[in-house]
Amino acid sequence: MADVPPALSRRRKDKTQPPPIERLIVPLDGTHEAETAITPALKIARQLQIPLELFTVHDPVRGRWATGIDSVAGEIGYAHVEVVCVSAGWAGDHLIHSAQETPGAVICLATHNRDRFSRMITGSVTEHVIRHSARPVLMVGPEYEPAFEPDQYRDCIVCLDGSGRDEAALHTARVWAQQLDLTLHLVHIDSPSKPEEPRIYEETLASLASDFTQAGIRADYSHLTDSDIAEGIMSFQTDTPGTLAVLTSRNRGVTRWVLGSVTATVLAHTTSPVLLAKPAQHL
């Protein structure tokens, strides 16, 4: 590894920030699993007092997609809930178009079950959104447990691997921390087979945390060792329950590679929401 990971040097050159969070969009398809994404989206919407949009595409065969969404909206108990029902077309395209209309829109998705998630095929709505959304995507996996979460999010784990994708995670974490008053926990996990890395990257983590602190954002850092990086991330989440976790996507390849194997594994098993940061070219 180089003496200074690329994310640190680029972050000091590029001051571009993504737009603030202005709207949360939750796509619903008539299933209970899809509705689980409402919980984290609603917490964020209430804290920021921004619109929560429930989005569906009407299917004439399963009309409950359209009729059921009004009942769901009525049960939420939030004044800024909006219902959008598109009469025809593919949900993936409509979601991306809807998010593009509001620069600060964030799509919140739920994956349905671990087996289906692990073998999602190219062309799925989830993959389309991950690949084409210009904004971070908030996701909850099949093991998501909202019962263990606080009323609002106060902590955010930022997972860094020393690659160029760290830039996206750091940009996203900064904006979300500023709006939601989050404490950032910068985390880097090394393999035990690379004993030379801890000293080098710990200096980088300390510098990043210091920069956030100087910008008025609470931040600390942890440099951990684990033979399984995904397991290490989830162990840290277990020790800090009710947190958001920022990971990155790759925007290419089939689903597992669009996400990256570590991100895919964490999302399939974690009990907390995952915020997928977009690569730097989209910020």
C-alpha positions as CSV (number, residue, x, y, z in Angstrom):
1,M,0.0,0.0,0.0
2,A,1.3,3.5,-0.7
3,D,2.3,5.7,2.2
4,V,-0.8,7.9,1.7
5,P,-3.9,6.0,0.5
6,P,-5.5,7.7,-2.6
7,A,-8.7,8.7,-0.8
8,L,-6.8,11.1,1.5
9,S,-4.9,12.9,-1.2
10,R,-7.9,13.3,-3.5
11,R,-10.2,14.4,-0.7
12,R,-8.0,17.5,-0.1
13,K,-8.1,18.4,-3.8
14,D,-11.8,17.9,-4.5
15,K,-14.2,20.0,-2.3
16,T,-17.3,19.1,-4.3
17,Q,-20.2,18.1,-2.0
18,P,-23.3,16.2,-2.9
19,P,-26.6,18.1,-2.5
20,P,-28.3,17.9,0.9
21,I,-31.0,15.4,1.6
22,E,-34.3,16.9,0.5
23,R,-36.7,14.0,-0.2
24,L,-36.8,10.3,0.6
25,I,-38.3,7.9,-2.0
26,V,-39.5,4.4,-0.9
27,P,-40.6,2.1,-3.8
28,L,-43.4,-0.3,-2.8
29,D,-44.6,-3.4,-4.6
30,G,-47.4,-4.6,-2.3
31,T,-45.1,-6.9,-0.2
32,H,-44.4,-6.5,3.5
33,E,-40.6,-6.8,2.8
34,A,-40.7,-3.7,0.6
35,E,-42.4,-1.8,3.4
36,T,-39.5,-2.4,5.8
37,A,-37.6,0.4,4.0
38,I,-40.2,2.9,5.3
39,T,-38.9,2.7,8.9
40,P,-35.4,4.2,8.3
41,A,-36.7,6.6,5.7
42,L,-39.4,7.9,8.1
43,K,-36.9,8.4,10.9
44,I,-34.7,10.6,8.6
45,A,-37.7,12.4,7.1
46,R,-39.1,13.3,10.6
47,Q,-35.7,14.5,11.8
48,L,-35.2,16.7,8.8
49,Q,-38.9,17.6,8.2
50,I,-38.7,16.7,4.5
51,P,-41.1,14.8,2.3
52,L,-41.4,11.0,2.4
53,E,-42.5,9.7,-1.0
54,L,-44.1,6.3,-1.3
55,F,-43.7,5.3,-4.9
56,T,-45.4,2.5,-6.9
57,V,-46.1,1.4,-10.5
58,H,-49.6,0.3,-11.0
59,D,-49.9,-3.3,-12.2
60,P,-53.4,-4.0,-13.7
61,V,-53.0,-7.6,-12.8
62,R,-52.1,-6.9,-9.2
63,G,-54.0,-3.7,-8.6
64,R,-53.3,-3.9,-4.9
65,W,-50.0,-2.2,-5.6
66,A,-51.8,1.0,-6.2
67,T,-54.8,0.6,-3.8
68,G,-52.7,-0.6,-0.9
69,I,-50.2,2.2,-0.9
70,D,-52.9,4.7,0.3
71,S,-53.6,2.6,3.3
72,V,-49.9,2.3,4.1
73,A,-49.5,6.1,3.8
74,G,-52.4,6.7,6.1
75,E,-50.9,4.5,8.8
76,I,-47.6,6.3,8.9
77,G,-48.7,9.3,11.0
78,Y,-46.4,11.8,9.3
79,A,-47.6,15.1,7.8
80,H,-45.3,15.1,4.8
81,V,-46.1,11.7,3.2
82,E,-46.7,11.8,-0.5
83,V,-48.0,9.0,-2.7
84,V,-46.8,8.7,-6.3
85,C,-48.4,6.0,-8.5
86,V,-47.2,5.6,-12.1
87,S,-49.8,4.1,-14.4
88,A,-47.4,2.0,-16.5
89,G,-43.8,1.2,-17.2
90,W,-40.8,-0.3,-15.5
91,A,-40.2,0.7,-11.9
92,G,-36.4,1.0,-12.3
93,D,-36.6,3.6,-15.0
94,H,-39.3,5.6,-13.2
95,L,-37.4,5.6,-9.9
96,I,-34.3,7.0,-11.4
97,H,-36.2,9.6,-13.3
98,S,-38.1,10.6,-10.2
99,A,-34.9,10.9,-8.2
100,Q,-33.3,13.0,-10.9
101,E,-36.1,15.6,-10.7
102,T,-35.0,16.5,-7.1
103,P,-31.2,16.8,-6.7
104,G,-31.5,16.0,-3.0
105,A,-33.7,12.9,-3.4
106,V,-32.5,9.6,-1.8
107,I,-34.0,6.3,-2.8
108,C,-34.6,3.8,0.1
109,L,-34.8,0.2,-1.0
110,A,-35.4,-3.1,0.8
111,T,-34.0,-6.4,-0.4
112,H,-36.5,-9.3,0.0
113,N,-34.7,-12.4,1.2
114,R,-31.1,-13.5,1.6
115,D,-31.2,-16.3,-1.0
116,R,-32.8,-14.1,-3.6
117,F,-30.5,-11.2,-2.8
118,S,-27.4,-13.4,-3.1
119,R,-28.3,-14.4,-6.7
120,M,-30.1,-11.2,-8.0
121,I,-30.0,-11.1,-11.7
122,T,-28.9,-8.4,-14.1
123,G,-31.9,-6.2,-15.0
124,S,-33.5,-6.2,-11.5
125,V,-34.9,-3.0,-10.2
126,T,-32.5,-3.0,-7.3
127,E,-29.5,-3.4,-9.4
128,H,-30.7,-0.8,-11.9
129,V,-31.1,1.7,-9.1
130,I,-27.7,0.9,-7.6
131,R,-26.0,1.3,-10.9
132,H,-27.8,4.4,-12.2
133,S,-28.7,6.5,-9.2
134,A,-26.5,9.6,-9.0
135,R,-27.2,9.8,-5.3
136,P,-26.4,7.5,-2.4
137,V,-29.0,4.7,-2.0
138,L,-30.3,3.7,1.5
139,M,-30.9,0.0,1.8
140,V,-32.1,-2.5,4.3
141,G,-31.3,-6.2,4.0
142,P,-33.4,-9.3,4.9
143,E,-32.0,-9.3,8.4
144,Y,-32.9,-5.7,9.2
145,E,-34.2,-5.3,12.8
146,P,-35.9,-1.9,13.3
147,A,-37.0,-2.9,16.8
148,F,-33.4,-2.4,18.1
149,E,-33.0,1.1,16.6
150,P,-33.3,4.4,18.4
151,D,-35.9,7.0,17.5
152,Q,-33.4,8.8,15.4
153,Y,-29.9,7.9,14.0
154,R,-27.0,9.4,16.0
155,D,-24.1,7.3,14.8
156,C,-22.7,6.4,11.4
157,I,-20.0,3.8,10.6
158,V,-17.9,4.8,7.6
159,C,-16.2,1.7,6.1
160,L,-12.9,2.6,4.4
161,D,-10.7,0.2,2.5
162,G,-7.9,2.5,1.3
163,S,-9.1,2.4,-2.3
164,G,-10.3,5.3,-4.6
165,R,-13.9,4.5,-3.5
166,D,-13.2,5.9,-0.1
167,E,-13.7,9.4,-1.6
168,A,-17.4,8.6,-2.1
169,A,-17.8,7.3,1.4
170,L,-16.2,10.3,2.9
171,H,-18.2,12.8,0.8
172,T,-21.5,11.0,1.7
173,A,-20.6,10.7,5.4
174,R,-19.9,14.4,5.6
175,V,-23.2,15.5,4.2
176,W,-25.3,13.1,6.2
177,A,-23.4,13.9,9.4
178,Q,-23.9,17.6,8.9
179,Q,-27.7,17.2,8.3
180,L,-28.5,14.5,10.8
181,D,-25.9,15.6,13.5
182,L,-24.3,12.1,13.3
183,T,-21.1,11.0,15.1
184,L,-18.9,9.4,12.5
185,H,-16.9,6.2,13.3
186,L,-14.3,5.7,10.6
187,V,-13.4,2.0,10.3
188,H,-10.7,0.2,8.4
189,I,-10.2,-3.5,8.7
190,D,-7.0,-5.2,7.7
191,S,-6.2,-8.9,7.2
192,P,-3.9,-10.5,9.8
193,S,-1.6,-11.4,6.9
194,K,-0.7,-7.7,6.3
195,P,1.0,-6.7,9.6
196,E,2.7,-3.7,7.9
197,E,-0.6,-1.9,7.1
198,P,-1.9,-0.9,10.6
199,R,0.7,1.7,11.3
200,I,0.4,3.3,7.8
201,Y,-3.4,3.4,7.7
202,E,-3.9,4.3,11.3
203,E,-2.1,7.6,10.6
204,T,-4.5,8.2,7.7
205,L,-7.6,7.4,9.8
206,A,-6.4,9.8,12.6
207,S,-5.9,12.6,10.0
208,L,-9.3,12.0,8.5
209,A,-11.0,12.0,11.9
210,S,-9.1,15.2,12.8
211,D,-10.3,16.9,9.6
212,F,-13.9,16.0,10.4
213,T,-13.6,17.3,13.9
214,Q,-12.1,20.6,12.7
215,A,-15.1,20.9,10.4
216,G,-17.4,20.7,13.4
217,I,-18.4,17.0,12.9
218,R,-17.9,14.5,15.7
219,A,-15.6,11.7,14.5
220,D,-13.4,8.9,15.9
221,Y,-11.7,6.0,14.2
222,S,-11.0,2.3,14.7
223,H,-8.3,0.2,12.9
224,L,-9.3,-3.4,13.3
225,T,-7.9,-6.8,12.2
226,D,-10.1,-9.6,11.0
227,S,-9.6,-12.4,8.5
228,D,-13.2,-11.7,7.2
229,I,-13.7,-8.0,6.5
230,A,-17.5,-8.3,6.2
231,E,-17.6,-10.1,9.6
232,G,-15.4,-7.4,11.1
233,I,-17.8,-4.7,9.9
234,M,-20.8,-6.5,11.2
235,S,-19.1,-7.1,14.6
236,F,-18.5,-3.4,14.8
237,Q,-22.2,-2.7,14.0
238,T,-23.2,-5.2,16.8
239,D,-21.1,-3.2,19.3
240,T,-22.7,0.0,18.1
241,P,-26.4,-0.9,17.6
242,G,-28.9,1.4,15.7
243,T,-26.3,2.9,13.4
244,L,-26.2,3.7,9.7
245,A,-23.3,2.2,7.8
246,V,-21.7,3.8,4.8
247,L,-20.2,1.4,2.2
248,T,-19.5,1.9,-1.5
249,S,-20.8,0.4,-4.8
250,R,-18.9,-0.1,-8.0
251,N,-21.4,0.8,-10.7
252,R,-20.4,-2.1,-13.0
253,G,-20.8,-5.8,-13.5
254,V,-23.5,-8.1,-12.3
255,T,-25.1,-7.4,-8.9
256,R,-22.5,-8.9,-6.6
257,W,-19.7,-6.9,-8.4
258,V,-21.8,-3.7,-8.7
259,L,-21.9,-3.8,-4.9
260,G,-18.6,-5.4,-4.2
261,S,-18.4,-8.7,-2.3
262,V,-17.9,-7.2,1.1
263,T,-20.8,-4.7,0.7
264,A,-23.0,-7.5,-0.7
265,T,-22.2,-9.8,2.3
266,V,-22.8,-7.0,4.9
267,L,-26.1,-6.0,3.3
268,A,-27.3,-9.6,3.2
269,H,-26.7,-10.2,6.9
270,T,-26.7,-6.9,8.8
271,T,-29.5,-5.8,11.1
272,S,-28.8,-2.1,10.4
273,P,-29.5,0.1,7.3
274,V,-26.7,0.5,4.8
275,L,-26.0,3.7,2.8
276,L,-24.4,2.9,-0.5
277,A,-22.1,5.8,-1.5
278,K,-21.6,6.4,-5.2
279,P,-18.2,6.5,-6.8
280,A,-16.5,9.9,-7.0
281,Q,-17.5,10.5,-10.7
282,H,-21.2,10.7,-9.6
283,L,-20.7,13.2,-6.8
